[in-house]
Amino acid sequence: MPRRALAVLFSLALIAGHARAETPLRWDATGHVVVAAIVDGKGPFDFILDTGADESAVYAWFAKALDLPKGKAGQLSGATGSAPMIASKVDSLTVDGRTLRDIEADTVPDRADGAKIAGVAGVDLMAGRLTVIDFGCKTVALLPLKGAPTDIAGPDAVAVKAGSIRDGKQLTLPVTVNGAPGVAVLDSGAKATAINLKFALAAGVDPLSRAFRDAEPTRGATMVSVASRVGPIGTVRFAGLSRTNVTARVLDLPYLQSAGLADVPAMNMGLDLLAGARLTLDYSARRFWLAPSRCPAAT
């Protein structure tokens, strides 16, 4: 079946005894997880599903292609730094029936890899909804905040009262690396997990060892690049889940400074650790649930 046709179909899933509609996710060639979005009545277009982005955004090429009106000048903040930008006016942005109207979407620079992803679906789309992302089943649902979220999350889910970061909407959770405690920021927009140097040292990880190598520069939304080392960091445990033989980047991401996490062992938790999991988010109450995916064979 053609991808564009698949993107607008709904699949039925049985969650805690209740049938509900879900929208397909897919991993694109860049390694990001993308969801179908409708912009100003046109589409569907591929948008990165990003729990690490406060606001939804469009890439510069896409804003030009749709001739989106320019909005206010502002500052674009990303994991690797900040840069000036001019927002794009969007009449409507819809994902899984959830519509934002009359927004000024961040305009992010075109990707260095040349991939023609249209934009980023951020926390503003998920806020006010119960967001259920099953990375194994490759589905997402933005459900009304009614009923019992625990029933939707499932009996095997571990509840987390999320922490917060300074000047941001992202959710955090306790995490350990080789038994050393730290804090992680949920970031489904990141392909790979990164830990800061303080966390690496606390976990007995030496990024200067022969087990590590220089990685391709890490780039955030602003496309500002930051050097990093990549290698084995050991075992990561969080919210009842355990990941062994984890490979991650070690670098001090600039955003951790503004987030208030620069001086503590910190992690930016990406798709590599979330793969095979089911994540149920309630941003209104700053809580979420994590469990193994209902489709483990699909991961």
DRENDO-1510 file (C-alpha; in Angstrom, 1 decimal, always signed):
<recs>
REC; n; res; u; v; w
REC; 1; MET; +0.0; +0.0; +0.0 .
REC; 2; PRO; +1.4; +3.5; -0.8 .
REC; 3; ARG; +2.8; +5.3; +2.2 .
REC; 4; ARG; +0.6; +8.4; +1.7 .
REC; 5; ALA; -2.5; +6.2; +1.7 .
REC; 6; LEU; -1.3; +4.4; +4.7 .
REC; 7; ALA; -0.6; +7.6; +6.6 .
REC; 8; VAL; -4.3; +8.6; +6.5 .
REC; 9; LEU; -5.7; +5.3; +7.6 .
REC; 10; PHE; -6.5; +4.3; +11.1 .
REC; 11; SER; -5.7; +1.0; +12.7 .
REC; 12; LEU; -7.8; -0.4; +15.6 .
REC; 13; ALA; -6.0; -1.5; +18.6 .
REC; 14; LEU; -7.3; -3.1; +21.8 .
REC; 15; ILE; -6.0; -1.2; +24.8 .
REC; 16; ALA; -7.0; -2.4; +28.2 .
REC; 17; GLY; -10.2; -3.9; +26.8 .
REC; 18; HIS; -11.2; -0.8; +24.8 .
REC; 19; ALA; -11.0; -0.4; +21.0 .
REC; 20; ARG; -9.6; +3.0; +20.0 .
REC; 21; ALA; -8.4; +4.6; +16.8 .
REC; 22; GLU; -4.7; +5.2; +16.3 .
REC; 23; THR; -2.5; +6.9; +13.7 .
REC; 24; PRO; +0.5; +5.1; +12.2 .
REC; 25; LEU; +4.0; +6.1; +12.9 .
REC; 26; ARG; +7.0; +5.2; +10.8 .
REC; 27; TRP; +10.8; +5.4; +10.9 .
REC; 28; ASP; +12.1; +7.4; +8.0 .
REC; 29; ALA; +15.5; +7.1; +6.3 .
REC; 30; THR; +17.0; +9.6; +8.8 .
REC; 31; GLY; +16.1; +7.4; +11.8 .
REC; 32; HIS; +13.4; +9.7; +13.2 .
REC; 33; VAL; +9.9; +8.6; +13.9 .
REC; 34; VAL; +7.4; +10.6; +11.9 .
REC; 35; VAL; +3.6; +11.1; +11.9 .
REC; 36; ALA; +1.3; +12.3; +9.2 .
REC; 37; ALA; +0.2; +16.0; +9.6 .
REC; 38; ILE; -2.2; +18.2; +7.8 .
REC; 39; VAL; -1.2; +21.8; +7.3 .
REC; 40; ASP; -3.7; +24.4; +6.2 .
REC; 41; GLY; -5.9; +21.7; +4.8 .
REC; 42; LYS; -3.1; +20.1; +2.7 .
REC; 43; GLY; -1.2; +16.9; +3.1 .
REC; 44; PRO; -0.4; +14.5; +4.7 .
REC; 45; PHE; +3.2; +15.6; +5.4 .
REC; 46; ASP; +5.8; +13.9; +7.5 .
REC; 47; PHE; +6.4; +15.6; +10.9 .
REC; 48; ILE; +8.8; +14.3; +13.5 .
REC; 49; LEU; +6.9; +13.3; +16.6 .
REC; 50; ASP; +9.0; +15.2; +19.3 .
REC; 51; THR; +8.4; +15.1; +23.0 .
REC; 52; GLY; +11.6; +17.2; +23.3 .
REC; 53; ALA; +10.2; +20.2; +21.4 .
REC; 54; ASP; +8.1; +22.8; +23.3 .
REC; 55; GLU; +6.4; +24.1; +20.1 .
REC; 56; SER; +5.6; +22.6; +16.7 .
REC; 57; ALA; +7.8; +23.8; +13.9 .
REC; 58; VAL; +8.2; +23.7; +10.1 .
REC; 59; TYR; +11.4; +23.4; +8.1 .
REC; 60; ALA; +12.4; +26.4; +6.0 .
REC; 61; TRP; +12.0; +24.6; +2.7 .
REC; 62; PHE; +8.5; +23.5; +3.6 .
REC; 63; ALA; +7.4; +27.0; +4.7 .
REC; 64; LYS; +8.6; +28.3; +1.3 .
REC; 65; ALA; +6.9; +25.5; -0.6 .
REC; 66; LEU; +3.6; +26.2; +1.0 .
REC; 67; ASP; +4.2; +30.0; +0.8 .
REC; 68; LEU; +3.4; +30.3; +4.6 .
REC; 69; PRO; +3.3; +34.0; +5.7 .
REC; 70; LYS; +6.1; +35.2; +7.9 .
REC; 71; GLY; +5.4; +35.8; +11.5 .
REC; 72; LYS; +7.3; +37.5; +14.3 .
REC; 73; ALA; +11.1; +37.4; +14.7 .
REC; 74; GLY; +12.3; +35.4; +17.6 .
REC; 75; GLN; +14.9; +33.1; +19.0 .
REC; 76; LEU; +14.9; +29.4; +18.1 .
REC; 77; SER; +16.2; +27.2; +20.9 .
REC; 78; GLY; +17.5; +23.7; +20.3 .
REC; 79; ALA; +19.6; +21.1; +22.1 .
REC; 80; THR; +22.8; +22.4; +20.7 .
REC; 81; GLY; +22.2; +26.1; +21.0 .
REC; 82; SER; +20.1; +29.1; +19.9 .
REC; 83; ALA; +19.7; +31.1; +16.8 .
REC; 84; PRO; +17.5; +33.9; +15.5 .
REC; 85; MET; +14.6; +32.9; +13.3 .
REC; 86; ILE; +11.3; +34.3; +11.8 .
REC; 87; ALA; +8.2; +32.3; +12.6 .
REC; 88; SER; +5.8; +30.9; +10.0 .
REC; 89; LYS; +2.1; +31.6; +10.3 .
REC; 90; VAL; +0.0; +28.4; +10.1 .
REC; 91; ASP; -3.8; +28.6; +9.9 .
REC; 92; SER; -4.2; +25.0; +11.1 .
REC; 93; LEU; -2.0; +22.0; +12.0 .
REC; 94; THR; -3.7; +18.7; +12.6 .
REC; 95; VAL; -2.3; +15.4; +13.9 .
REC; 96; ASP; -4.6; +12.5; +14.8 .
REC; 97; GLY; -7.6; +14.8; +14.9 .
REC; 98; ARG; -6.0; +17.3; +17.2 .
REC; 99; THR; -5.9; +20.7; +15.6 .
REC; 100; LEU; -3.9; +23.8; +16.5 .
REC; 101; ARG; -5.2; +27.0; +14.9 .
REC; 102; ASP; -3.7; +30.4; +14.1 .
REC; 103; ILE; -0.2; +29.5; +15.3 .
REC; 104; GLU; +3.2; +31.0; +14.7 .
REC; 105; ALA; +5.2; +27.9; +14.2 .
REC; 106; ASP; +9.0; +28.0; +14.7 .
REC; 107; THR; +10.8; +28.0; +11.4 .
REC; 108; VAL; +13.8; +25.7; +11.7 .
REC; 109; PRO; +16.8; +25.5; +9.2 .
REC; 110; ASP; +16.8; +22.8; +6.6 .
REC; 111; ARG; +18.4; +19.6; +7.6 .
REC; 112; ALA; +22.1; +19.1; +7.0 .
REC; 113; ASP; +21.4; +15.6; +5.6 .
REC; 114; GLY; +19.1; +17.0; +3.0 .
REC; 115; ALA; +16.0; +15.0; +4.2 .
REC; 116; LYS; +12.7; +16.7; +3.2 .
REC; 117; ILE; +10.9; +16.2; +6.5 .
REC; 118; ALA; +8.2; +18.9; +6.6 .
REC; 119; GLY; +8.2; +19.8; +10.3 .
REC; 120; VAL; +8.1; +18.9; +14.0 .
REC; 121; ALA; +5.0; +17.9; +16.0 .
REC; 122; GLY; +5.8; +19.2; +19.5 .
REC; 123; VAL; +4.4; +19.3; +23.0 .
REC; 124; ASP; +1.8; +22.0; +22.1 .
REC; 125; LEU; +0.0; +19.3; +20.1 .
REC; 126; MET; +0.2; +16.8; +22.9 .
REC; 127; ALA; -0.8; +19.2; +25.7 .
REC; 128; GLY; -4.4; +18.8; +26.8 .
REC; 129; ARG; -4.6; +15.3; +25.5 .
REC; 130; LEU; -3.6; +11.8; +26.7 .
REC; 131; THR; -0.8; +11.0; +24.2 .
REC; 132; VAL; -0.2; +7.2; +23.7 .
REC; 133; ILE; +2.9; +6.4; +21.7 .
REC; 134; ASP; +3.6; +2.7; +21.1 .
REC; 135; PHE; +7.1; +2.6; +19.5 .
REC; 136; GLY; +6.9; -1.1; +18.9 .
REC; 137; CYS; +3.4; -1.1; +17.3 .
REC; 138; LYS; +4.4; +2.2; +15.4 .
REC; 139; THR; +1.2; +4.0; +16.5 .
REC; 140; VAL; +0.2; +7.2; +18.2 .
REC; 141; ALA; -3.1; +8.4; +19.6 .
REC; 142; LEU; -4.0; +11.8; +21.0 .
REC; 143; LEU; -7.0; +11.0; +23.2 .
REC; 144; PRO; -9.3; +13.3; +25.2 .
REC; 145; LEU; -8.4; +13.7; +28.8 .
REC; 146; LYS; -11.3; +11.7; +30.3 .
REC; 147; GLY; -11.7; +8.3; +31.9 .
REC; 148; ALA; -8.9; +6.6; +33.7 .
REC; 149; PRO; -5.5; +7.1; +32.1 .
REC; 150; THR; -4.2; +4.0; +34.0 .
REC; 151; ASP; -6.7; +1.8; +32.1 .
REC; 152; ILE; -5.3; +3.1; +28.8 .
REC; 153; ALA; -1.7; +2.9; +29.9 .
REC; 154; GLY; -2.3; -0.8; +30.8 .
REC; 155; PRO; -1.7; -2.9; +33.9 .
REC; 156; ASP; +1.9; -3.5; +33.1 .
REC; 157; ALA; +2.8; +0.2; +32.9 .
REC; 158; VAL; +4.9; +2.0; +35.5 .
REC; 159; ALA; +3.6; +5.4; +36.6 .
REC; 160; VAL; +6.1; +8.3; +36.8 .
REC; 161; LYS; +5.4; +11.6; +38.4 .
REC; 162; ALA; +7.5; +13.6; +36.0 .
REC; 163; GLY; +10.0; +16.3; +36.8 .
REC; 164; SER; +10.4; +19.4; +34.8 .
REC; 165; ILE; +13.2; +21.5; +33.3 .
REC; 166; ARG; +13.7; +25.3; +33.7 .
REC; 167; ASP; +12.2; +27.3; +30.8 .
REC; 168; GLY; +10.7; +24.3; +29.1 .
REC; 169; LYS; +7.7; +21.9; +28.8 .
REC; 170; GLN; +9.7; +18.7; +28.6 .
REC; 171; LEU; +9.2; +15.9; +31.1 .
REC; 172; THR; +12.0; +14.3; +33.1 .
REC; 173; LEU; +12.4; +11.0; +35.0 .
REC; 174; PRO; +14.9; +9.2; +37.2 .
REC; 175; VAL; +17.4; +7.0; +35.4 .
REC; 176; THR; +20.4; +4.9; +36.3 .
REC; 177; VAL; +23.5; +4.0; +34.3 .
REC; 178; ASN; +25.4; +1.1; +35.7 .
REC; 179; GLY; +23.6; +1.9; +39.0 .
REC; 180; ALA; +24.6; +5.5; +39.1 .
REC; 181; PRO; +21.5; +7.8; +39.4 .
REC; 182; GLY; +20.7; +10.7; +37.2 .
REC; 183; VAL; +17.9; +12.5; +35.5 .
REC; 184; ALA; +16.7; +12.0; +31.9 .
REC; 185; VAL; +14.7; +14.3; +29.6 .
REC; 186; LEU; +12.2; +12.5; +27.3 .
REC; 187; ASP; +13.1; +13.3; +23.8 .
REC; 188; SER; +11.5; +11.3; +21.0 .
REC; 189; GLY; +12.8; +13.7; +18.5 .
REC; 190; ALA; +16.4; +12.6; +19.1 .
REC; 191; LYS; +17.6; +9.5; +17.3 .
REC; 192; ALA; +20.3; +8.6; +19.8 .
REC; 193; THR; +20.7; +9.0; +23.6 .
REC; 194; ALA; +23.3; +11.4; +24.9 .
REC; 195; ILE; +24.7; +11.7; +28.5 .
REC; 196; ASN; +26.7; +14.5; +29.9 .
REC; 197; LEU; +30.3; +14.1; +31.1 .
REC; 198; LYS; +29.3; +14.2; +34.8 .
REC; 199; PHE; +26.9; +11.3; +34.3 .
REC; 200; ALA; +29.5; +9.3; +32.3 .
REC; 201; LEU; +32.1; +9.7; +35.0 .
REC; 202; ALA; +29.6; +8.8; +37.8 .
REC; 203; ALA; +28.7; +5.6; +35.8 .
REC; 204; GLY; +32.4; +4.6; +35.3 .
REC; 205; VAL; +32.4; +5.4; +31.6 .
REC; 206; ASP; +35.5; +6.9; +30.1 .
REC; 207; PRO; +34.7; +8.6; +26.8 .
REC; 208; LEU; +38.5; +9.0; +26.1 .
REC; 209; SER; +39.0; +5.2; +26.1 .
REC; 210; ARG; +39.6; +3.1; +23.0 .
REC; 211; ALA; +36.1; +1.8; +23.3 .
REC; 212; PHE; +34.9; +5.3; +22.2 .
REC; 213; ARG; +35.3; +7.1; +18.9 .
REC; 214; ASP; +34.6; +10.5; +17.5 .
REC; 215; ALA; +31.0; +10.7; +16.3 .
REC; 216; GLU; +29.4; +12.8; +13.6 .
REC; 217; PRO; +28.6; +16.2; +15.1 .
REC; 218; THR; +25.4; +16.4; +17.1 .
REC; 219; ARG; +23.0; +18.9; +15.7 .
REC; 220; GLY; +19.8; +20.3; +17.3 .
REC; 221; ALA; +16.9; +22.2; +15.7 .
REC; 222; THR; +19.2; +25.2; +15.0 .
REC; 223; MET; +21.7; +22.9; +13.1 .
REC; 224; VAL; +24.5; +24.2; +15.4 .
REC; 225; SER; +26.9; +21.3; +15.7 .
REC; 226; VAL; +28.6; +20.1; +18.8 .
REC; 227; ALA; +31.4; +17.5; +18.9 .
REC; 228; SER; +30.8; +14.3; +20.8 .
REC; 229; ARG; +32.3; +10.8; +21.5 .
REC; 230; VAL; +30.2; +7.6; +21.1 .
REC; 231; GLY; +30.7; +4.3; +22.7 .
REC; 232; PRO; +29.3; +1.7; +25.2 .
REC; 233; ILE; +27.9; +3.1; +28.4 .
REC; 234; GLY; +26.6; -0.2; +29.9 .
REC; 235; THR; +23.1; -0.8; +31.5 .
REC; 236; VAL; +20.4; +1.8; +31.6 .
REC; 237; ARG; +17.3; +1.4; +33.8 .
REC; 238; PHE; +14.3; +3.6; +34.0 .
REC; 239; ALA; +10.6; +3.2; +35.0 .
REC; 240; GLY; +10.8; -0.6; +35.2 .
REC; 241; LEU; +12.6; -1.0; +31.9 .
REC; 242; SER; +16.2; -2.2; +31.5 .
REC; 243; ARG; +18.4; -1.7; +28.5 .
REC; 244; THR; +21.8; -3.5; +28.4 .
REC; 245; ASN; +24.8; -3.0; +26.2 .
REC; 246; VAL; +23.7; +0.6; +25.5 .
REC; 247; THR; +25.7; +2.7; +23.1 .
REC; 248; ALA; +25.4; +6.5; +23.6 .
REC; 249; ARG; +27.0; +9.8; +22.9 .
REC; 250; VAL; +28.9; +11.6; +25.6 .
REC; 251; LEU; +28.8; +15.4; +25.4 .
REC; 252; ASP; +27.6; +18.4; +27.4 .
REC; 253; LEU; +24.5; +19.6; +25.4 .
REC; 254; PRO; +24.2; +23.4; +25.7 .
REC; 255; TYR; +20.5; +23.3; +26.4 .
REC; 256; LEU; +21.2; +21.5; +29.7 .
REC; 257; GLN; +22.6; +24.8; +31.0 .
REC; 258; SER; +19.3; +26.7; +30.5 .
REC; 259; ALA; +17.4; +23.6; +31.6 .
REC; 260; GLY; +19.1; +23.7; +35.0 .
REC; 261; LEU; +20.7; +20.3; +34.5 .
REC; 262; ALA; +24.3; +21.2; +33.7 .
REC; 263; ASP; +25.6; +20.5; +37.1 .
REC; 264; VAL; +23.9; +17.1; +37.7 .
REC; 265; PRO; +24.3; +13.7; +36.0 .
REC; 266; ALA; +21.9; +14.1; +33.0 .
REC; 267; MET; +20.7; +12.3; +30.0 .
REC; 268; ASN; +18.8; +13.2; +26.8 .
REC; 269; MET; +16.8; +10.0; +26.3 .
REC; 270; GLY; +16.3; +9.3; +22.6 .
REC; 271; LEU; +14.6; +6.8; +20.4 .
REC; 272; ASP; +17.2; +4.1; +20.9 .
REC; 273; LEU; +16.1; +3.7; +24.5 .
REC; 274; LEU; +12.4; +4.3; +23.9 .
REC; 275; ALA; +12.2; +1.7; +21.0 .
REC; 276; GLY; +10.2; -1.3; +22.1 .
REC; 277; ALA; +8.3; +0.8; +24.7 .
REC; 278; ARG; +4.8; +2.2; +25.1 .
REC; 279; LEU; +4.7; +5.7; +26.4 .
REC; 280; THR; +1.5; +7.3; +27.8 .
REC; 281; LEU; +1.8; +11.0; +28.5 .
REC; 282; ASP; -0.4; +13.4; +30.4 .
REC; 283; TYR; +1.3; +16.8; +30.2 .
REC; 284; SER; -1.6; +18.5; +32.0 .
REC; 285; ALA; -0.8; +16.6; +35.2 .
REC; 286; ARG; +3.0; +16.2; +34.4 .
REC; 287; ARG; +2.9; +12.5; +34.6 .
REC; 288; PHE; +3.4; +9.5; +32.3 .
REC; 289; TRP; +3.5; +5.7; +32.2 .
REC; 290; LEU; +6.0; +3.5; +30.6 .
REC; 291; ALA; +5.6; -0.2; +29.6 .
REC; 292; PRO; +6.9; -2.7; +27.1 .
REC; 293; SER; +5.3; -2.3; +23.7 .
REC; 294; ARG; +2.3; -4.5; +22.9 .
REC; 295; CYS; +4.1; -5.4; +19.6 .
REC; 296; PRO; +7.6; -6.4; +20.8 .
REC; 297; ALA; +8.2; -8.5; +17.7 .
REC; 298; ALA; +7.7; -5.4; +15.5 .
REC; 299; THR; +10.6; -3.5; +17.1 .
</recs>
